[in-house]
């Protein structure tokens, strides 16, 4: 039996970071700078060539320094074989791929943390490992959000503009959360326990904010016009977002969770936010000033937040008998706009491994791991 | 028995014009200028006060002159009691109101023409008269579009920028179309017979072009930004419009109608239009240059084209087993955006008096007036 305590006291807790985007650079560099042995895996060689050449990642901003990496590789086996903790730091639509490539190499006691899971990340990752007949007893957890606000600022270099003080994290099942928390604490004391993965999953503010704003600003985004993304959230757009948010909260309630509204989240997260409506709260948030809209429609605001956000919320809602017309309308629109069947390919209850279960059955499953 | 021939030769064919917007000004003024006795009815006094004070309408542009009116009134009975032809010239969402106020006063042989009917105008008008137990044998017809391109340009003054050469018109049932055509010919030789009211109704290009463009430009329209409406139709927006157009054509086909696509309509209607895609055809249409987008969301592009356009197409499609996901998605979005139940209040098959009928039954009804 693995003893988590031993890891907590072990400065050599070994980390694999899967993914080399903004978040991958930040997590790999910062954990290496903190003294942990870190290996980085990425599918595409061209995205890690600078990391390998320089032997690590330079951090700037809220953290300054150089984090030396033990290995930078496109070989997943090399990256994860001896890892204690596997940090998955990729868009949610890549979680399935990461689970598939990890499946042959994971072993008992390893901890896999999705940074973040978006809606249903841990459920999907777990389902893929089962599909691949993985017998190893790995612990799978998902964070509610990425711990950093960061951007790659040069070759093997990342700008950290902020580190969140508290990031909720839950394991699947929730009975594993204390073990995971204890082991990952030396890496990130910022992690705090969430009730279960439904809580981390449904606390998806991006799914509320992003797809609607892209759809209702589609023309100017496609035209590559420069504008402040959050100023693009006019009263009518935010009125629509409030409808999506109410649906999200209603689905959460159906699964026994009382969650913050998007408006409450703004009020509780940022300094100086005020207002009775979501519109007022967004417009009064100085932290949003200057964040530019994307200049193309090929963005995670659609291709992540729809299939691993709105689809999951609507599908869980349908299972629970909660109506989600606003979520559904945006998904339907995006299916036509982008010639994709997000309903089928996205994280619906079938793809999350929850089809045919009752609400109570799902709650019990995410809490205990038992399917009854 | 009324003899249509006698009317054709009667220069005193009496006309009532219901509505005093752009189209009402143009039709009332022009028919009066042509020498017909014209009475104008409008619900709101303030919209007709100038017409009454000046005793008529001044026409500018493609037609120049002054059309003297016999009566300008808010009293529907006065307006229509002795009319041979009642020209209804209001947004389609006002057709129900006009049918309700006309119901007590219509009499045998009167002809009612909706300019235009949009989708389902004649069907709705007829249903309302039946609901009101009207026994008079009136002939109801709908035009496919408004005969004029025009704008009110001052008090009791209208600018006619163009007169369409051919405007399809159909009576309900189609067996009445020849009679209606013969009687209205002295008023407008531009009217040509359509197959039936399903053809005039489903030939609704506005429903294809307008709501999608508003939704995907919602932010800038709400912000009151000045931009060229048709330049707001980017490749992705027009890709969506093509999906709506395919659905419209599929619904028409299910009802036995072969119709022009929106792209074909552009190529056949305007000089100099060219392109393989709807996007190219729109962008090459010089006639669209300079047509500004609305500066508010409270526009007929939504509040007419959704309930009396997309709702009807989708509802007729559902009855005929034709899937209309793009139409439905826009309607769903607009229901949430504007807190309206367009599905219920719009011209669905129930509100058109067609619920429970088969496709064949509906075709037979619009062609012959028989419900079997």
Interface residues (C-beta under 8 A of the other chain):
Chain A: X215 X216 X217 X218 X219 X220 X222 X223 X232 X233 X234 X235 X236 X237 X239 X240 X243 X297 X325 X326 X328 X329 X330 X332 X333 X335 X336 X337
Chain B: X215 X216 X217 X218 X219 X220 X222 X223 X232 X233 X234 X235 X236 X237 X239 X240 X243 X297 X325 X326 X328 X329 X330 X332 X333 X335 X336 X337
